[in-house]
C-alpha cells in the first residue's frame, strides 16, 4: 500500500464508521475512491471529504445538503462554496437555536411536574 492512500478497512477504522456507511457514502457519490480490481483506495481528497461529511453530520446537516455543498466546490470553486457554507450555517444555527428553546421549555415543564409530584408524596 502507498503511504498516501488508505484501504477500505483503514478508512473505516480511521473515521470509526461501519463498512455499510462507507459504501453508502460512495453510493450517493459523497466519496469516490480509486478502485483496483475489488480493492478501494482512499486518497487525501477522500479523507478530507470524509472529515467534512462527518463534521456536517455532527452539525445536523443532511447528506444531500453536504453532497450539494461538496459539489459546489467541484463545479464553482472555493469562493462560491464558502458563500454557500455561510448560508447553510446560518440556517442550521437558526434551527439549532429553535430546538434548544423547545428543549429548554420541555425541561422546565418536566422539572415542574417532577416537583409537583415530590410535593404530593411529601
C-alpha positions in Angstrom: 0.0 0.0 0.0 1.1 3.5 -0.8 1.6 5.8 2.2 -0.8 8.4 0.7 -3.7 6.1 0.3 -5.9 4.2 2.8 -7.6 0.9 2.2 -11.3 0.4 2.8 -10.6 -1.2 6.2 -8.2 1.6 7.2 -10.7 4.2 6.2 -13.4 2.6 8.3 -11.1 2.4 11.3 -9.7 6.0 10.9 -13.2 7.5 10.9 -14.9 4.9 13.2 -17.6 4.1 10.6 -19.1 0.9 9.5 -18.3 -0.6 6.1 -22.0 -0.1 5.3 -21.7 3.6 6.0 -18.6 3.9 3.8 -20.3 2.0 1.0 -23.4 4.2 1.3 -21.3 7.4 1.1 -19.8 6.0 -2.1 -23.2 5.0 -3.5 -24.6 8.5 -3.0 -21.4 9.9 -4.5 -20.0 11.7 -1.5 -16.8 9.7 -1.8 -15.1 8.4 -5.0 -12.3 6.1 -4.0 -9.8 4.8 -6.6 -10.6 1.2 -7.5 -8.1 -1.5 -8.3 -9.9 -4.7 -9.0 -12.1 -5.3 -5.9 -10.0 -3.0 -3.7 -10.8 0.6 -2.9 -8.2 3.1 -2.1 -8.9 6.5 -0.4 -6.6 9.4 -1.2 -6.1 12.6 0.8 -9.0 14.1 -1.1 -11.4 11.4 0.1 -10.0 11.7 3.6 -10.7 15.5 3.6 -14.2 14.9 2.2 -14.9 12.3 4.9 -13.8 14.8 7.6 -16.2 17.4 6.2 -19.0 14.8 5.8 -18.8 13.7 9.4 -18.4 17.3 10.7 -21.5 18.3 8.7 -23.5 15.3 10.1 -22.4 16.4 13.6 -23.8 19.9 12.9 -27.1 18.3 11.8 -26.8 18.8 8.0 -28.5 16.3 5.8 -26.4 14.1 3.5 -28.0 15.8 0.5 -27.0 19.3 1.8 -23.4 18.0 2.3 -23.4 16.5 -1.2 -24.6 19.7 -2.8 -22.1 21.7 -0.8 -19.2 19.5 -1.9 -20.4 19.7 -5.5 -20.3 23.5 -5.4 -16.5 23.2 -4.8 -16.0 20.9 -7.7 -18.1 23.0 -10.1 -17.5 26.6 -9.0 -14.5 26.6 -6.6 -13.8 27.8 -3.1 -15.5 31.2 -3.1 -19.0 30.1 -4.0 -18.6 27.1 -1.7 -17.7 29.3 1.2 -20.7 31.6 0.5 -23.0 28.5 0.4 -21.4 27.4 3.7 -22.3 30.7 5.3 -26.0 30.3 4.2 -26.1 26.7 5.4 -24.5 27.5 8.7 -26.9 30.5 9.3 -29.9 28.3 8.5 -28.7 25.5 10.7 -27.8 27.8 13.6 -31.4 29.2 13.5 -32.8 25.6 13.6 -30.5 24.6 16.5 -31.5 27.7 18.5 -35.2 26.9 17.9 -34.6 23.3 19.0 -32.7 24.5 22.1 -35.6 26.8 23.0 -38.1 23.9 22.7 -35.8 21.6 24.8 -35.4 24.3 27.5 -39.3 24.6 27.7 -39.6 20.8 27.9 -37.0 20.6 30.7 -38.9 23.3 32.6 -42.2 21.5 32.2 -40.7 18.2 33.3 -39.0 19.8 36.3 -42.3 21.5 37.4 -44.2 18.2 37.1 -41.5 16.3 39.0 -41.5 18.9 41.8 -45.3 18.8 42.0 -45.1 15.0 42.2 -42.5 15.2 45.0 -44.7 17.7 46.9 -47.7 15.4 46.5 -45.8 12.5 48.0 -44.5 14.6 50.9 
